[in-house]
Amino acid sequence: MNVAARVHRILADPAAEWASIADEFGDETADVEYLFTSYVARLALIPAVFGLVGACLVGVVEPGAGVVRAPIFDGLFGAILGYLLSCAAVMVLGLLVAALAPMFGGRRNFSGAFKLAAYSYTPVWLAGVFLLAPGLRFLGVLGFYGVYLLWTGLPPMMKVPPSSVPRYTAAIAVSTCVLTVAVAAVQHGLFGLKF
C-alpha cells in the first residue's frame, strides 16, 4: 500500500476512495493486520513524534511561567504511551463501529469497520504536526475533518441506509472525541505533558 497516495485520495476525494476501499477484498483478518501495521502504526507516529519534539525541545507556553519544556524521559514515555493508546483507540473505535452497525440498519463487519475507523482517523493523526509549535496547536481542530470522512464512508463500508447516517455518525464522532480526550488526559495525568 502506498500510504501517501491513500492519504491524499481519502482527503481529496473521499467518496471515490471509499468506493475503492469497499471494493478491496481479501481475508478479513489479513486485511485488518495489514492495515494496522502499514497504515495505523505509521500515521500514529505523527502526533507522538511531533508532540515529543514540541513538548521537550520547543516547549509549551504556560501563563506566568513562560516557555516550559518537559524532561526528555517524561516526554519519551508520554509519546510512547500516546502512540500505543492512539493505536488502541482505533481498534476500539473499529469494534464500536461494528457493534453499532445493526442498530443503524447496517451490517456488522469488523474488517469494514476497522477500515472506516482507521481512514477516518487520518486527519487527527495529520493534525498532530501542529503539536510541534505552541502557537499552532489550535489547528488540531482540523482533525474534525475525520467526521466528514466517517459520514461519507458509512454507507459503502457498513451498508448503512442514508437516513441513518447522521445518527450513526454522531454516535461514532462523540465516541471518538471521548477516546481522544481520554488518551490526552492519561498522558497529561501520568507525565504532565500537553500533547
C-alpha positions as CSV (number, residue, x, y, z in Angstrom):
1,M,0.0,0.0,0.0
2,N,1.3,3.4,-0.9
3,V,0.3,5.2,2.3
4,A,0.9,8.8,1.0
5,A,-1.3,8.1,-2.0
6,R,-4.1,6.6,0.1
7,V,-3.9,9.6,2.5
8,H,-4.1,12.0,-0.4
9,R,-7.0,10.2,-2.0
10,I,-9.0,9.8,1.2
11,L,-8.6,13.5,2.0
12,A,-9.1,14.9,-1.5
13,D,-11.9,12.7,-2.9
14,P,-13.4,10.6,0.0
15,A,-16.5,9.4,-1.8
16,A,-14.5,7.8,-4.7
17,E,-11.8,6.5,-2.3
18,W,-14.4,4.8,0.0
19,A,-15.9,3.1,-3.0
20,S,-12.4,1.8,-3.9
21,I,-11.8,0.7,-0.4
22,A,-15.1,-1.1,-0.2
23,D,-14.3,-3.0,-3.4
24,E,-11.0,-4.2,-1.9
25,F,-11.5,-7.7,-0.7
26,G,-9.4,-10.5,0.8
27,D,-9.0,-12.3,4.1
28,E,-10.6,-10.1,6.7
29,T,-8.0,-11.0,9.4
30,A,-5.2,-10.3,7.0
31,D,-6.8,-7.0,5.9
32,V,-7.0,-5.8,9.5
33,E,-3.5,-6.8,10.3
34,Y,-2.1,-5.3,7.1
35,L,-3.9,-2.1,7.6
36,F,-2.9,-1.8,11.2
37,T,0.8,-2.4,10.5
38,S,1.1,-0.5,7.2
39,Y,-1.2,2.5,7.9
40,V,-2.3,2.9,11.5
41,A,1.1,2.2,13.0
42,R,2.8,4.6,10.7
43,L,0.4,7.5,10.9
44,A,0.0,7.2,14.7
45,L,3.7,8.1,14.9
46,I,3.0,11.7,13.6
47,P,1.4,13.1,16.8
48,A,3.7,11.1,19.0
49,V,6.9,12.4,17.4
50,F,5.8,15.9,16.9
51,G,4.3,16.0,20.4
52,L,7.6,14.8,21.8
53,V,9.6,17.4,20.0
54,G,7.1,20.1,20.8
55,A,7.0,19.3,24.5
56,C,10.7,18.6,25.1
57,L,12.6,20.8,22.7
58,V,10.2,23.6,21.6
59,G,8.2,23.8,24.9
60,V,4.8,24.8,25.9
61,V,3.8,28.4,26.9
62,E,2.5,28.4,30.4
63,P,0.8,31.6,31.6
64,G,3.0,33.3,34.2
65,A,5.8,30.8,33.7
66,G,6.9,31.4,30.1
67,V,8.1,28.5,28.0
68,V,8.2,25.2,29.9
69,R,9.9,22.2,28.4
70,A,9.2,18.6,29.6
71,P,12.0,16.4,30.7
72,I,13.2,14.0,27.9
73,F,12.4,11.0,30.0
74,D,8.8,12.1,30.6
75,G,8.4,13.2,27.0
76,L,9.6,9.9,25.6
77,F,7.4,7.8,27.7
78,G,4.5,10.1,27.2
79,A,5.0,9.8,23.5
80,I,5.2,6.0,23.6
81,L,2.1,5.8,25.7
82,G,0.3,8.2,23.5
83,Y,1.3,6.2,20.4
84,L,0.1,2.9,21.9
85,L,-3.2,4.5,23.2
86,S,-3.8,6.1,19.8
87,C,-3.4,2.7,18.1
88,A,-5.6,1.1,20.7
89,A,-8.2,3.8,20.2
90,V,-8.6,3.0,16.5
91,M,-9.0,-0.7,17.4
92,V,-11.7,0.2,20.0
93,L,-13.4,2.5,17.5
94,G,-13.5,-0.2,14.9
95,L,-15.1,-2.6,17.4
96,L,-17.6,0.1,18.3
97,V,-18.5,0.9,14.7
98,A,-19.0,-2.9,14.0
99,A,-21.1,-3.3,17.2
100,L,-23.4,-0.3,16.5
101,A,-23.9,-1.2,12.8
102,P,-27.1,-3.3,13.3
103,M,-28.7,-0.6,15.4
104,F,-28.5,1.8,12.4
105,G,-29.5,-0.7,9.8
106,G,-26.0,-1.6,8.7
107,R,-24.2,-4.9,8.6
108,R,-21.8,-6.0,11.3
109,N,-18.4,-6.4,9.6
110,F,-15.2,-5.8,11.7
111,S,-12.9,-5.6,8.7
112,G,-15.0,-2.8,7.1
113,A,-15.5,-1.1,10.5
114,F,-11.8,-1.1,11.2
115,K,-11.0,0.3,7.7
116,L,-13.6,3.0,8.4
117,A,-12.1,3.8,11.8
118,A,-8.5,3.9,10.6
119,Y,-9.1,6.0,7.5
120,S,-11.4,8.4,9.3
121,Y,-8.8,8.9,11.9
122,T,-6.3,10.1,9.3
123,P,-6.9,13.9,9.8
124,V,-6.5,13.5,13.5
125,W,-3.0,12.0,13.0
126,L,-2.0,14.5,10.4
127,A,-3.1,17.4,12.6
128,G,-0.5,16.0,15.0
129,V,2.1,18.1,13.2
130,F,0.7,21.2,14.9
131,L,1.9,19.8,18.3
132,L,5.3,21.0,17.3
133,A,4.7,24.6,18.0
134,P,2.6,26.0,20.9
135,G,1.1,28.7,18.7
136,L,-0.2,26.2,16.2
137,R,-1.8,23.7,18.5
138,F,-5.3,25.2,18.0
139,L,-5.1,23.9,14.4
140,G,-5.6,20.4,15.7
141,V,-9.3,21.1,15.2
142,L,-8.6,20.3,11.5
143,G,-8.8,16.7,12.7
144,F,-12.5,17.1,12.8
145,Y,-12.5,16.6,9.0
146,G,-12.5,12.9,10.1
147,V,-16.2,13.3,10.9
148,Y,-16.9,14.1,7.3
149,L,-14.8,11.1,6.2
150,L,-16.8,8.9,8.6
151,W,-20.0,10.4,7.2
152,T,-19.1,9.6,3.6
153,G,-17.6,6.2,4.5
154,L,-20.5,4.7,6.5
155,P,-22.8,3.8,3.5
156,P,-20.2,2.0,1.4
157,M,-18.3,0.4,4.3
158,M,-21.1,-0.6,6.7
159,K,-24.0,-0.7,4.2
160,V,-25.9,1.8,6.3
161,P,-29.1,3.4,4.8
162,P,-28.7,7.1,4.0
163,S,-31.4,8.0,6.5
164,S,-29.4,6.5,9.4
165,V,-26.0,8.1,8.5
166,P,-26.4,11.3,10.6
167,R,-27.3,9.5,13.8
168,Y,-24.7,6.8,13.3
169,T,-22.0,9.4,12.5
170,A,-23.0,11.4,15.6
171,A,-22.7,8.3,17.8
172,I,-19.3,7.4,16.5
173,A,-18.0,11.0,16.4
174,V,-18.9,11.5,20.1
175,S,-17.2,8.2,21.0
176,T,-14.1,9.2,19.1
177,C,-13.9,12.6,20.9
178,V,-14.2,10.8,24.2
179,L,-11.4,8.4,23.3
180,T,-9.2,11.2,22.0
181,V,-9.7,13.2,25.2
182,A,-9.1,10.1,27.3
183,V,-5.8,9.5,25.6
184,A,-4.7,13.1,26.2
185,A,-5.9,13.0,29.8
186,V,-4.0,9.8,30.5
187,Q,-0.8,11.3,29.0
188,H,-1.2,14.5,30.9
189,G,-2.1,12.8,34.2
190,L,0.9,10.4,34.1
191,F,3.5,12.7,32.6
192,G,2.2,16.2,32.9
193,L,2.6,16.7,29.2
194,K,0.3,18.6,26.9
195,F,0.4,16.7,23.7
